[in-house]
Amino acid sequence: MDDITANVIGIIAKRLPVNAQKLEMTDRLEELGINSLNVVEMIFDLEEYFGIQISFDSKDPRPEFETVSDVVDATRSYVDRKRRESSCP
């Protein structure tokens, strides 16, 4: 497990109910008990931790992140984009 994955899973885990089990990449956020407010808070946590800005429309009823893997992949994409932009002259 790489650093991005481990850190994202740690941030997601903070939003879980106390009795939650170990997270798997295929776990669905809704089934873990993460509601829309938790998702918004999680996005703020991810943005702060990684120094990124995640596009998110809180008024869109379709979930952008359905699984733990979706969150990891999206975060990795934003972090990679930030690295590319900061390395360009």
HTML snippet that shows the backbone in 3Dmol.js (N, CA, C, O; Angstrom):
<script src="https://3Dmol.org/build/3Dmol-min.js"></script>
<div id="view" style="width:600px;height:400px;position:relative"></div>
<script>
const pdb = `
ATOM      1  N   MET A   1       0.857  -1.171   0.000  1.00  0.00           N
ATOM      2  CA  MET A   1       0.000   0.000   0.000  1.00  0.00           C
ATOM      3  C   MET A   1       0.907   1.238   0.000  1.00  0.00           C
ATOM      4  O   MET A   1       1.790   1.368   0.847  1.00  0.00           O
ATOM      5  N   ASP A   2       0.682   2.128  -0.941  1.00  0.00           N
ATOM      6  CA  ASP A   2       1.505   3.337  -1.014  1.00  0.00           C
ATOM      7  C   ASP A   2       1.009   4.395  -0.029  1.00  0.00           C
ATOM      8  O   ASP A   2      -0.026   4.230   0.617  1.00  0.00           O
ATOM      9  N   ASP A   3       1.773   5.484   0.068  1.00  0.00           N
ATOM     10  CA  ASP A   3       1.452   6.540   1.041  1.00  0.00           C
ATOM     11  C   ASP A   3       0.110   7.205   0.777  1.00  0.00           C
ATOM     12  O   ASP A   3      -0.652   7.456   1.710  1.00  0.00           O
ATOM     13  N   ILE A   4      -0.186   7.492  -0.490  1.00  0.00           N
ATOM     14  CA  ILE A   4      -1.463   8.148  -0.793  1.00  0.00           C
ATOM     15  C   ILE A   4      -2.617   7.265  -0.353  1.00  0.00           C
ATOM     16  O   ILE A   4      -3.542   7.732   0.312  1.00  0.00           O
ATOM     17  N   THR A   5      -2.567   5.987  -0.721  1.00  0.00           N
ATOM     18  CA  THR A   5      -3.631   5.056  -0.347  1.00  0.00           C
ATOM     19  C   THR A   5      -3.775   4.980   1.166  1.00  0.00           C
ATOM     20  O   THR A   5      -4.888   5.064   1.686  1.00  0.00           O
ATOM     21  N   ALA A   6      -2.674   4.823   1.871  1.00  0.00           N
ATOM     22  CA  ALA A   6      -2.719   4.701   3.332  1.00  0.00           C
ATOM     23  C   ALA A   6      -3.296   5.959   3.974  1.00  0.00           C
ATOM     24  O   ALA A   6      -4.104   5.872   4.899  1.00  0.00           O
ATOM     25  N   ASN A   7      -2.886   7.122   3.488  1.00  0.00           N
ATOM     26  CA  ASN A   7      -3.379   8.370   4.071  1.00  0.00           C
ATOM     27  C   ASN A   7      -4.849   8.607   3.765  1.00  0.00           C
ATOM     28  O   ASN A   7      -5.591   9.083   4.625  1.00  0.00           O
ATOM     29  N   VAL A   8      -5.281   8.282   2.551  1.00  0.00           N
ATOM     30  CA  VAL A   8      -6.699   8.432   2.202  1.00  0.00           C
ATOM     31  C   VAL A   8      -7.541   7.494   3.066  1.00  0.00           C
ATOM     32  O   VAL A   8      -8.577   7.896   3.595  1.00  0.00           O
ATOM     33  N   ILE A   9      -7.100   6.257   3.206  1.00  0.00           N
ATOM     34  CA  ILE A   9      -7.844   5.296   4.031  1.00  0.00           C
ATOM     35  C   ILE A   9      -7.914   5.789   5.478  1.00  0.00           C
ATOM     36  O   ILE A   9      -8.948   5.638   6.131  1.00  0.00           O
ATOM     37  N   GLY A  10      -6.842   6.367   5.978  1.00  0.00           N
ATOM     38  CA  GLY A  10      -6.843   6.924   7.332  1.00  0.00           C
ATOM     39  C   GLY A  10      -7.854   8.050   7.480  1.00  0.00           C
ATOM     40  O   GLY A  10      -8.546   8.141   8.494  1.00  0.00           O
ATOM     41  N   ILE A  11      -7.938   8.908   6.467  1.00  0.00           N
ATOM     42  CA  ILE A  11      -8.888  10.025   6.502  1.00  0.00           C
ATOM     43  C   ILE A  11     -10.319   9.504   6.426  1.00  0.00           C
ATOM     44  O   ILE A  11     -11.198  10.000   7.131  1.00  0.00           O
ATOM     45  N   ILE A  12     -10.558   8.509   5.578  1.00  0.00           N
ATOM     46  CA  ILE A  12     -11.895   7.912   5.495  1.00  0.00           C
ATOM     47  C   ILE A  12     -12.249   7.260   6.826  1.00  0.00           C
ATOM     48  O   ILE A  12     -13.372   7.400   7.310  1.00  0.00           O
ATOM     49  N   ALA A  13     -11.304   6.555   7.411  1.00  0.00           N
ATOM     50  CA  ALA A  13     -11.554   5.836   8.669  1.00  0.00           C
ATOM     51  C   ALA A  13     -11.996   6.776   9.781  1.00  0.00           C
ATOM     52  O   ALA A  13     -12.771   6.382  10.653  1.00  0.00           O
ATOM     53  N   LYS A  14     -11.505   8.027   9.761  1.00  0.00           N
ATOM     54  CA  LYS A  14     -11.917   9.000  10.779  1.00  0.00           C
ATOM     55  C   LYS A  14     -13.406   9.298  10.712  1.00  0.00           C
ATOM     56  O   LYS A  14     -13.994   9.728  11.704  1.00  0.00           O
ATOM     57  N   ARG A  15     -14.019   9.078   9.565  1.00  0.00           N
ATOM     58  CA  ARG A  15     -15.443   9.388   9.364  1.00  0.00           C
ATOM     59  C   ARG A  15     -16.350   8.184   9.634  1.00  0.00           C
ATOM     60  O   ARG A  15     -17.573   8.295   9.539  1.00  0.00           O
ATOM     61  N   LEU A  16     -15.763   7.049   9.966  1.00  0.00           N
ATOM     62  CA  LEU A  16     -16.550   5.824  10.174  1.00  0.00           C
ATOM     63  C   LEU A  16     -17.090   5.738  11.590  1.00  0.00           C
ATOM     64  O   LEU A  16     -16.519   6.301  12.525  1.00  0.00           O
ATOM     65  N   PRO A  17     -18.201   5.024  11.736  1.00  0.00           N
ATOM     66  CA  PRO A  17     -18.697   4.738  13.092  1.00  0.00           C
ATOM     67  C   PRO A  17     -17.632   3.962  13.877  1.00  0.00           C
ATOM     68  O   PRO A  17     -16.789   3.284  13.290  1.00  0.00           O
ATOM     69  N   VAL A  18     -17.681   4.068  15.176  1.00  0.00           N
ATOM     70  CA  VAL A  18     -16.668   3.461  16.040  1.00  0.00           C
ATOM     71  C   VAL A  18     -16.516   1.963  15.810  1.00  0.00           C
ATOM     72  O   VAL A  18     -15.405   1.439  15.898  1.00  0.00           O
ATOM     73  N   ASN A  19     -17.593   1.273  15.521  1.00  0.00           N
ATOM     74  CA  ASN A  19     -17.547  -0.190  15.414  1.00  0.00           C
ATOM     75  C   ASN A  19     -17.190  -0.688  14.008  1.00  0.00           C
ATOM     76  O   ASN A  19     -17.402  -1.862  13.708  1.00  0.00           O
ATOM     77  N   ALA A  20     -16.663   0.162  13.160  1.00  0.00           N
ATOM     78  CA  ALA A  20     -16.356  -0.227  11.778  1.00  0.00           C
ATOM     79  C   ALA A  20     -15.165  -1.182  11.728  1.00  0.00           C
ATOM     80  O   ALA A  20     -14.256  -1.131  12.557  1.00  0.00           O
ATOM     81  N   GLN A  21     -15.208  -2.045  10.733  1.00  0.00           N
ATOM     82  CA  GLN A  21     -14.124  -2.994  10.546  1.00  0.00           C
ATOM     83  C   GLN A  21     -13.051  -2.393   9.648  1.00  0.00           C
ATOM     84  O   GLN A  21     -13.129  -1.227   9.259  1.00  0.00           O
ATOM     85  N   LYS A  22     -12.045  -3.210   9.324  1.00  0.00           N
ATOM     86  CA  LYS A  22     -10.959  -2.787   8.446  1.00  0.00           C
ATOM     87  C   LYS A  22     -11.508  -2.422   7.071  1.00  0.00           C
ATOM     88  O   LYS A  22     -12.357  -3.128   6.525  1.00  0.00           O
ATOM     89  N   LEU A  23     -11.025  -1.332   6.526  1.00  0.00           N
ATOM     90  CA  LEU A  23     -11.492  -0.872   5.219  1.00  0.00           C
ATOM     91  C   LEU A  23     -10.873  -1.673   4.086  1.00  0.00           C
ATOM     92  O   LEU A  23      -9.697  -2.037   4.124  1.00  0.00           O
ATOM     93  N   GLU A  24     -11.684  -1.934   3.089  1.00  0.00           N
ATOM     94  CA  GLU A  24     -11.239  -2.574   1.852  1.00  0.00           C
ATOM     95  C   GLU A  24     -11.480  -1.600   0.715  1.00  0.00           C
ATOM     96  O   GLU A  24     -12.382  -0.766   0.800  1.00  0.00           O
ATOM     97  N   MET A  25     -10.696  -1.689  -0.343  1.00  0.00           N
ATOM     98  CA  MET A  25     -10.830  -0.775  -1.473  1.00  0.00           C
ATOM     99  C   MET A  25     -12.214  -0.870  -2.120  1.00  0.00           C
ATOM    100  O   MET A  25     -12.696   0.111  -2.687  1.00  0.00           O
ATOM    101  N   THR A  26     -12.838  -2.007  -2.044  1.00  0.00           N
ATOM    102  CA  THR A  26     -14.137  -2.204  -2.689  1.00  0.00           C
ATOM    103  C   THR A  26     -15.316  -1.799  -1.806  1.00  0.00           C
ATOM    104  O   THR A  26     -16.463  -1.834  -2.252  1.00  0.00           O
ATOM    105  N   ASP A  27     -15.042  -1.417  -0.562  1.00  0.00           N
ATOM    106  CA  ASP A  27     -16.121  -1.014   0.344  1.00  0.00           C
ATOM    107  C   ASP A  27     -16.837   0.212  -0.199  1.00  0.00           C
ATOM    108  O   ASP A  27     -16.205   1.167  -0.649  1.00  0.00           O
ATOM    109  N   ARG A  28     -18.157   0.173  -0.152  1.00  0.00           N
ATOM    110  CA  ARG A  28     -18.977   1.306  -0.603  1.00  0.00           C
ATOM    111  C   ARG A  28     -19.158   2.252   0.585  1.00  0.00           C
ATOM    112  O   ARG A  28     -19.481   1.827   1.695  1.00  0.00           O
ATOM    113  N   LEU A  29     -18.942   3.541   0.326  1.00  0.00           N
ATOM    114  CA  LEU A  29     -19.015   4.534   1.405  1.00  0.00           C
ATOM    115  C   LEU A  29     -20.371   4.513   2.097  1.00  0.00           C
ATOM    116  O   LEU A  29     -20.452   4.591   3.322  1.00  0.00           O
ATOM    117  N   GLU A  30     -21.423   4.410   1.313  1.00  0.00           N
ATOM    118  CA  GLU A  30     -22.769   4.400   1.883  1.00  0.00           C
ATOM    119  C   GLU A  30     -22.957   3.220   2.840  1.00  0.00           C
ATOM    120  O   GLU A  30     -23.555   3.367   3.906  1.00  0.00           O
ATOM    121  N   GLU A  31     -22.448   2.060   2.455  1.00  0.00           N
ATOM    122  CA  GLU A  31     -22.578   0.868   3.303  1.00  0.00           C
ATOM    123  C   GLU A  31     -21.726   0.965   4.568  1.00  0.00           C
ATOM    124  O   GLU A  31     -21.996   0.291   5.562  1.00  0.00           O
ATOM    125  N   LEU A  32     -20.682   1.822   4.518  1.00  0.00           N
ATOM    126  CA  LEU A  32     -19.842   2.037   5.697  1.00  0.00           C
ATOM    127  C   LEU A  32     -20.483   3.022   6.679  1.00  0.00           C
ATOM    128  O   LEU A  32     -19.986   3.217   7.788  1.00  0.00           O
ATOM    129  N   GLY A  33     -21.587   3.638   6.260  1.00  0.00           N
ATOM    130  CA  GLY A  33     -22.269   4.595   7.120  1.00  0.00           C
ATOM    131  C   GLY A  33     -21.820   6.028   6.892  1.00  0.00           C
ATOM    132  O   GLY A  33     -22.082   6.901   7.719  1.00  0.00           O
ATOM    133  N   ILE A  34     -21.141   6.280   5.771  1.00  0.00           N
ATOM    134  CA  ILE A  34     -20.686   7.629   5.449  1.00  0.00           C
ATOM    135  C   ILE A  34     -21.768   8.321   4.636  1.00  0.00           C
ATOM    136  O   ILE A  34     -22.075   7.914   3.516  1.00  0.00           O
ATOM    137  N   ASN A  35     -22.344   9.371   5.211  1.00  0.00           N
ATOM    138  CA  ASN A  35     -23.425  10.099   4.539  1.00  0.00           C
ATOM    139  C   ASN A  35     -22.865  11.291   3.762  1.00  0.00           C
ATOM    140  O   ASN A  35     -21.652  11.500   3.734  1.00  0.00           O
ATOM    141  N   SER A  36     -23.736  12.063   3.139  1.00  0.00           N
ATOM    142  CA  SER A  36     -23.283  13.172   2.297  1.00  0.00           C
ATOM    143  C   SER A  36     -22.520  14.234   3.095  1.00  0.00           C
ATOM    144  O   SER A  36     -21.565  14.817   2.582  1.00  0.00           O
ATOM    145  N   LEU A  37     -22.924  14.489   4.329  1.00  0.00           N
ATOM    146  CA  LEU A  37     -22.184  15.444   5.158  1.00  0.00           C
ATOM    147  C   LEU A  37     -20.781  14.919   5.448  1.00  0.00           C
ATOM    148  O   LEU A  37     -19.809  15.672   5.394  1.00  0.00           O
ATOM    149  N   ASN A  38     -20.678  13.626   5.757  1.00  0.00           N
ATOM    150  CA  ASN A  38     -19.371  13.025   5.995  1.00  0.00           C
ATOM    151  C   ASN A  38     -18.481  13.124   4.762  1.00  0.00           C
ATOM    152  O   ASN A  38     -17.274  13.335   4.878  1.00  0.00           O
ATOM    153  N   VAL A  39     -19.085  12.970   3.567  1.00  0.00           N
ATOM    154  CA  VAL A  39     -18.313  13.062   2.323  1.00  0.00           C
ATOM    155  C   VAL A  39     -17.744  14.469   2.166  1.00  0.00           C
ATOM    156  O   VAL A  39     -16.572  14.627   1.824  1.00  0.00           O
ATOM    157  N   VAL A  40     -18.554  15.483   2.412  1.00  0.00           N
ATOM    158  CA  VAL A  40     -18.077  16.866   2.300  1.00  0.00           C
ATOM    159  C   VAL A  40     -16.941  17.106   3.303  1.00  0.00           C
ATOM    160  O   VAL A  40     -15.921  17.698   2.949  1.00  0.00           O
ATOM    161  N   GLU A  41     -17.107  16.658   4.527  1.00  0.00           N
ATOM    162  CA  GLU A  41     -16.059  16.819   5.539  1.00  0.00           C
ATOM    163  C   GLU A  41     -14.799  16.056   5.146  1.00  0.00           C
ATOM    164  O   GLU A  41     -13.685  16.541   5.345  1.00  0.00           O
ATOM    165  N   MET A  42     -14.978  14.861   4.587  1.00  0.00           N
ATOM    166  CA  MET A  42     -13.855  14.051   4.142  1.00  0.00           C
ATOM    167  C   MET A  42     -13.100  14.770   3.023  1.00  0.00           C
ATOM    168  O   MET A  42     -11.869  14.764   3.001  1.00  0.00           O
ATOM    169  N   ILE A  43     -13.831  15.386   2.101  1.00  0.00           N
ATOM    170  CA  ILE A  43     -13.201  16.122   1.007  1.00  0.00           C
ATOM    171  C   ILE A  43     -12.377  17.278   1.570  1.00  0.00           C
ATOM    172  O   ILE A  43     -11.252  17.508   1.128  1.00  0.00           O
ATOM    173  N   PHE A  44     -12.925  18.003   2.535  1.00  0.00           N
ATOM    174  CA  PHE A  44     -12.162  19.090   3.167  1.00  0.00           C
ATOM    175  C   PHE A  44     -10.882  18.547   3.805  1.00  0.00           C
ATOM    176  O   PHE A  44      -9.820  19.157   3.685  1.00  0.00           O
ATOM    177  N   ASP A  45     -10.982  17.404   4.482  1.00  0.00           N
ATOM    178  CA  ASP A  45      -9.808  16.784   5.106  1.00  0.00           C
ATOM    179  C   ASP A  45      -8.760  16.406   4.061  1.00  0.00           C
ATOM    180  O   ASP A  45      -7.567  16.646   4.249  1.00  0.00           O
ATOM    181  N   LEU A  46      -9.220  15.812   2.954  1.00  0.00           N
ATOM    182  CA  LEU A  46      -8.297  15.416   1.887  1.00  0.00           C
ATOM    183  C   LEU A  46      -7.616  16.637   1.270  1.00  0.00           C
ATOM    184  O   LEU A  46      -6.412  16.625   1.016  1.00  0.00           O
ATOM    185  N   GLU A  47      -8.392  17.681   1.034  1.00  0.00           N
ATOM    186  CA  GLU A  47      -7.834  18.902   0.452  1.00  0.00           C
ATOM    187  C   GLU A  47      -6.768  19.509   1.366  1.00  0.00           C
ATOM    188  O   GLU A  47      -5.701  19.919   0.910  1.00  0.00           O
ATOM    189  N   GLU A  48      -7.070  19.558   2.634  1.00  0.00           N
ATOM    190  CA  GLU A  48      -6.123  20.135   3.586  1.00  0.00           C
ATOM    191  C   GLU A  48      -4.863  19.273   3.698  1.00  0.00           C
ATOM    192  O   GLU A  48      -3.749  19.796   3.664  1.00  0.00           O
ATOM    193  N   TYR A  49      -5.033  17.980   3.827  1.00  0.00           N
ATOM    194  CA  TYR A  49      -3.889  17.088   4.024  1.00  0.00           C
ATOM    195  C   TYR A  49      -2.958  17.082   2.810  1.00  0.00           C
ATOM    196  O   TYR A  49      -1.739  17.173   2.956  1.00  0.00           O
ATOM    197  N   PHE A  50      -3.534  16.976   1.622  1.00  0.00           N
ATOM    198  CA  PHE A  50      -2.727  16.845   0.411  1.00  0.00           C
ATOM    199  C   PHE A  50      -2.452  18.180  -0.285  1.00  0.00           C
ATOM    200  O   PHE A  50      -1.683  18.218  -1.245  1.00  0.00           O
ATOM    201  N   GLY A  51      -3.058  19.267   0.175  1.00  0.00           N
ATOM    202  CA  GLY A  51      -2.853  20.566  -0.445  1.00  0.00           C
ATOM    203  C   GLY A  51      -3.424  20.630  -1.857  1.00  0.00           C
ATOM    204  O   GLY A  51      -2.810  21.195  -2.761  1.00  0.00           O
ATOM    205  N   ILE A  52      -4.601  20.046  -2.033  1.00  0.00           N
ATOM    206  CA  ILE A  52      -5.239  19.979  -3.348  1.00  0.00           C
ATOM    207  C   ILE A  52      -6.631  20.601  -3.269  1.00  0.00           C
ATOM    208  O   ILE A  52      -7.132  20.899  -2.185  1.00  0.00           O
ATOM    209  N   GLN A  53      -7.241  20.789  -4.431  1.00  0.00           N
ATOM    210  CA  GLN A  53      -8.637  21.248  -4.495  1.00  0.00           C
ATOM    211  C   GLN A  53      -9.419  20.204  -5.287  1.00  0.00           C
ATOM    212  O   GLN A  53      -9.117  19.953  -6.453  1.00  0.00           O
ATOM    213  N   ILE A  54     -10.413  19.601  -4.665  1.00  0.00           N
ATOM    214  CA  ILE A  54     -11.216  18.549  -5.284  1.00  0.00           C
ATOM    215  C   ILE A  54     -12.516  19.159  -5.791  1.00  0.00           C
ATOM    216  O   ILE A  54     -13.259  19.780  -5.032  1.00  0.00           O
ATOM    217  N   SER A  55     -12.782  18.977  -7.080  1.00  0.00           N
ATOM    218  CA  SER A  55     -14.045  19.450  -7.651  1.00  0.00           C
ATOM    219  C   SER A  55     -15.177  18.602  -7.095  1.00  0.00           C
ATOM    220  O   SER A  55     -15.149  17.374  -7.175  1.00  0.00           O
ATOM    221  N   PHE A  56     -16.167  19.270  -6.535  1.00  0.00           N
ATOM    222  CA  PHE A  56     -17.274  18.533  -5.935  1.00  0.00           C
ATOM    223  C   PHE A  56     -18.503  19.418  -5.931  1.00  0.00           C
ATOM    224  O   PHE A  56     -18.454  20.558  -5.470  1.00  0.00           O
ATOM    225  N   ASP A  57     -19.597  18.899  -6.441  1.00  0.00           N
ATOM    226  CA  ASP A  57     -20.852  19.632  -6.457  1.00  0.00           C
ATOM    227  C   ASP A  57     -21.768  19.028  -5.400  1.00  0.00           C
ATOM    228  O   ASP A  57     -22.367  17.974  -5.616  1.00  0.00           O
ATOM    229  N   SER A  58     -21.873  19.694  -4.266  1.00  0.00           N
ATOM    230  CA  SER A  58     -22.677  19.154  -3.165  1.00  0.00           C
ATOM    231  C   SER A  58     -24.171  19.135  -3.491  1.00  0.00           C
ATOM    232  O   SER A  58     -24.949  18.503  -2.776  1.00  0.00           O
ATOM    233  N   LYS A  59     -24.582  19.821  -4.564  1.00  0.00           N
ATOM    234  CA  LYS A  59     -25.997  19.847  -4.949  1.00  0.00           C
ATOM    235  C   LYS A  59     -26.338  18.743  -5.943  1.00  0.00           C
ATOM    236  O   LYS A  59     -27.506  18.528  -6.264  1.00  0.00           O
ATOM    237  N   ASP A  60     -25.314  18.046  -6.427  1.00  0.00           N
ATOM    238  CA  ASP A  60     -25.522  16.958  -7.380  1.00  0.00           C
ATOM    239  C   ASP A  60     -25.904  15.702  -6.603  1.00  0.00           C
ATOM    240  O   ASP A  60     -25.119  15.238  -5.776  1.00  0.00           O
ATOM    241  N   PRO A  61     -27.075  15.146  -6.844  1.00  0.00           N
ATOM    242  CA  PRO A  61     -27.519  13.986  -6.080  1.00  0.00           C
ATOM    243  C   PRO A  61     -26.749  12.701  -6.393  1.00  0.00           C
ATOM    244  O   PRO A  61     -26.793  11.756  -5.604  1.00  0.00           O
ATOM    245  N   ARG A  62     -26.051  12.647  -7.520  1.00  0.00           N
ATOM    246  CA  ARG A  62     -25.278  11.451  -7.848  1.00  0.00           C
ATOM    247  C   ARG A  62     -23.981  11.452  -7.051  1.00  0.00           C
ATOM    248  O   ARG A  62     -23.276  12.461  -7.025  1.00  0.00           O
ATOM    249  N   PRO A  63     -23.662  10.361  -6.414  1.00  0.00           N
ATOM    250  CA  PRO A  63     -22.416  10.332  -5.636  1.00  0.00           C
ATOM    251  C   PRO A  63     -21.198  10.289  -6.560  1.00  0.00           C
ATOM    252  O   PRO A  63     -21.131   9.477  -7.483  1.00  0.00           O
ATOM    253  N   GLU A  64     -20.243  11.174  -6.297  1.00  0.00           N
ATOM    254  CA  GLU A  64     -19.007  11.180  -7.069  1.00  0.00           C
ATOM    255  C   GLU A  64     -18.101  10.046  -6.609  1.00  0.00           C
ATOM    256  O   GLU A  64     -17.396   9.429  -7.408  1.00  0.00           O
ATOM    257  N   PHE A  65     -18.133   9.786  -5.322  1.00  0.00           N
ATOM    258  CA  PHE A  65     -17.316   8.736  -4.730  1.00  0.00           C
ATOM    259  C   PHE A  65     -18.241   7.663  -4.187  1.00  0.00           C
ATOM    260  O   PHE A  65     -18.989   7.903  -3.240  1.00  0.00           O
ATOM    261  N   GLU A  66     -18.194   6.499  -4.776  1.00  0.00           N
ATOM    262  CA  GLU A  66     -19.038   5.416  -4.284  1.00  0.00           C
ATOM    263  C   GLU A  66     -18.260   4.439  -3.419  1.00  0.00           C
ATOM    264  O   GLU A  66     -18.807   3.879  -2.469  1.00  0.00           O
ATOM    265  N   THR A  67     -16.989   4.229  -3.742  1.00  0.00           N
ATOM    266  CA  THR A  67     -16.187   3.256  -3.007  1.00  0.00           C
ATOM    267  C   THR A  67     -14.916   3.907  -2.456  1.00  0.00           C
ATOM    268  O   THR A  67     -14.559   5.023  -2.834  1.00  0.00           O
ATOM    269  N   VAL A  68     -14.252   3.196  -1.567  1.00  0.00           N
ATOM    270  CA  VAL A  68     -12.966   3.646  -1.043  1.00  0.00           C
ATOM    271  C   VAL A  68     -11.991   3.824  -2.208  1.00  0.00           C
ATOM    272  O   VAL A  68     -11.228   4.790  -2.240  1.00  0.00           O
ATOM    273  N   SER A  69     -12.016   2.909  -3.144  1.00  0.00           N
ATOM    274  CA  SER A  69     -11.132   2.988  -4.313  1.00  0.00           C
ATOM    275  C   SER A  69     -11.379   4.260  -5.119  1.00  0.00           C
ATOM    276  O   SER A  69     -10.430   4.872  -5.610  1.00  0.00           O
ATOM    277  N   ASP A  70     -12.634   4.664  -5.261  1.00  0.00           N
ATOM    278  CA  ASP A  70     -12.954   5.903  -5.976  1.00  0.00           C
ATOM    279  C   ASP A  70     -12.279   7.106  -5.315  1.00  0.00           C
ATOM    280  O   ASP A  70     -11.746   7.980  -5.999  1.00  0.00           O
ATOM    281  N   VAL A  71     -12.304   7.144  -4.005  1.00  0.00           N
ATOM    282  CA  VAL A  71     -11.704   8.258  -3.273  1.00  0.00           C
ATOM    283  C   VAL A  71     -10.181   8.242  -3.441  1.00  0.00           C
ATOM    284  O   VAL A  71      -9.566   9.281  -3.678  1.00  0.00           O
ATOM    285  N   VAL A  72      -9.587   7.064  -3.317  1.00  0.00           N
ATOM    286  CA  VAL A  72      -8.135   6.934  -3.487  1.00  0.00           C
ATOM    287  C   VAL A  72      -7.729   7.351  -4.898  1.00  0.00           C
ATOM    288  O   VAL A  72      -6.791   8.130  -5.071  1.00  0.00           O
ATOM    289  N   ASP A  73      -8.431   6.836  -5.902  1.00  0.00           N
ATOM    290  CA  ASP A  73      -8.087   7.142  -7.297  1.00  0.00           C
ATOM    291  C   ASP A  73      -8.231   8.634  -7.602  1.00  0.00           C
ATOM    292  O   ASP A  73      -7.368   9.224  -8.251  1.00  0.00           O
ATOM    293  N   ALA A  74      -9.316   9.237  -7.135  1.00  0.00           N
ATOM    294  CA  ALA A  74      -9.526  10.668  -7.382  1.00  0.00           C
ATOM    295  C   ALA A  74      -8.450  11.498  -6.683  1.00  0.00           C
ATOM    296  O   ALA A  74      -7.912  12.439  -7.267  1.00  0.00           O
ATOM    297  N   THR A  75      -8.140  11.155  -5.451  1.00  0.00           N
ATOM    298  CA  THR A  75      -7.119  11.891  -4.707  1.00  0.00           C
ATOM    299  C   THR A  75      -5.774  11.760  -5.399  1.00  0.00           C
ATOM    300  O   THR A  75      -5.056  12.749  -5.547  1.00  0.00           O
ATOM    301  N   ARG A  76      -5.422  10.551  -5.825  1.00  0.00           N
ATOM    302  CA  ARG A  76      -4.158  10.319  -6.534  1.00  0.00           C
ATOM    303  C   ARG A  76      -4.099  11.183  -7.792  1.00  0.00           C
ATOM    304  O   ARG A  76      -3.056  11.762  -8.100  1.00  0.00           O
ATOM    305  N   SER A  77      -5.204  11.272  -8.513  1.00  0.00           N
ATOM    306  CA  SER A  77      -5.261  12.067  -9.729  1.00  0.00           C
ATOM    307  C   SER A  77      -4.996  13.543  -9.427  1.00  0.00           C
ATOM    308  O   SER A  77      -4.227  14.193 -10.136  1.00  0.00           O
ATOM    309  N   TYR A  78      -5.624  14.068  -8.388  1.00  0.00           N
ATOM    310  CA  TYR A  78      -5.417  15.472  -8.009  1.00  0.00           C
ATOM    311  C   TYR A  78      -3.987  15.719  -7.532  1.00  0.00           C
ATOM    312  O   TYR A  78      -3.392  16.744  -7.865  1.00  0.00           O
ATOM    313  N   VAL A  79      -3.436  14.794  -6.758  1.00  0.00           N
ATOM    314  CA  VAL A  79      -2.059  14.937  -6.271  1.00  0.00           C
ATOM    315  C   VAL A  79      -1.086  14.894  -7.452  1.00  0.00           C
ATOM    316  O   VAL A  79      -0.159  15.701  -7.521  1.00  0.00           O
ATOM    317  N   ASP A  80      -1.293  13.957  -8.376  1.00  0.00           N
ATOM    318  CA  ASP A  80      -0.427  13.861  -9.556  1.00  0.00           C
ATOM    319  C   ASP A  80      -0.500  15.136 -10.391  1.00  0.00           C
ATOM    320  O   ASP A  80       0.524  15.632 -10.861  1.00  0.00           O
ATOM    321  N   ARG A  81      -1.704  15.663 -10.576  1.00  0.00           N
ATOM    322  CA  ARG A  81      -1.885  16.899 -11.339  1.00  0.00           C
ATOM    323  C   ARG A  81      -1.151  18.050 -10.659  1.00  0.00           C
ATOM    324  O   ARG A  81      -0.505  18.859 -11.325  1.00  0.00           O
ATOM    325  N   LYS A  82      -1.251  18.122  -9.342  1.00  0.00           N
ATOM    326  CA  LYS A  82      -0.572  19.187  -8.602  1.00  0.00           C
ATOM    327  C   LYS A  82       0.950  19.062  -8.778  1.00  0.00           C
ATOM    328  O   LYS A  82       1.638  20.067  -8.956  1.00  0.00           O
ATOM    329  N   ARG A  83       1.468  17.843  -8.728  1.00  0.00           N
ATOM    330  CA  ARG A  83       2.907  17.634  -8.910  1.00  0.00           C
ATOM    331  C   ARG A  83       3.362  18.059 -10.300  1.00  0.00           C
ATOM    332  O   ARG A  83       4.395  18.711 -10.449  1.00  0.00           O
ATOM    333  N   ARG A  84       2.584  17.687 -11.320  1.00  0.00           N
ATOM    334  CA  ARG A  84       2.924  18.070 -12.696  1.00  0.00           C
ATOM    335  C   ARG A  84       2.910  19.581 -12.851  1.00  0.00           C
ATOM    336  O   ARG A  84       3.808  20.151 -13.471  1.00  0.00           O
ATOM    337  N   GLU A  85       1.910  20.226 -12.301  1.00  0.00           N
ATOM    338  CA  GLU A  85       1.789  21.690 -12.436  1.00  0.00           C
ATOM    339  C   GLU A  85       2.911  22.404 -11.698  1.00  0.00           C
ATOM    340  O   GLU A  85       3.393  23.439 -12.158  1.00  0.00           O
ATOM    341  N   SER A  86       3.329  21.871 -10.569  1.00  0.00           N
ATOM    342  CA  SER A  86       4.383  22.534  -9.798  1.00  0.00           C
ATOM    343  C   SER A  86       5.763  22.290 -10.406  1.00  0.00           C
ATOM    344  O   SER A  86       6.701  23.030 -10.110  1.00  0.00           O
ATOM    345  N   SER A  87       5.906  21.261 -11.254  1.00  0.00           N
ATOM    346  CA  SER A  87       7.193  20.993 -11.879  1.00  0.00           C
ATOM    347  C   SER A  87       7.351  21.712 -13.218  1.00  0.00           C
ATOM    348  O   SER A  87       8.445  21.744 -13.780  1.00  0.00           O
ATOM    349  N   CYS A  88       6.265  22.284 -13.729  1.00  0.00           N
ATOM    350  CA  CYS A  88       6.335  23.027 -14.986  1.00  0.00           C
ATOM    351  C   CYS A  88       6.869  24.428 -14.719  1.00  0.00           C
ATOM    352  O   CYS A  88       6.492  25.066 -13.735  1.00  0.00           O
ATOM    353  N   PRO A  89       7.762  24.913 -15.613  1.00  0.00           N
ATOM    354  CA  PRO A  89       8.303  26.270 -15.414  1.00  0.00           C
ATOM    355  C   PRO A  89       7.302  27.351 -15.704  1.00  0.00           C
ATOM    356  O   PRO A  89       7.617  28.534 -15.579  1.00  0.00           O
TER     357      PRO A  89
END
`;
const viewer = $3Dmol.createViewer("view");
viewer.addModel(pdb, "pdb");
viewer.setStyle({}, {cartoon: {color: "spectrum"}});
viewer.zoomTo();
viewer.render();
</script>
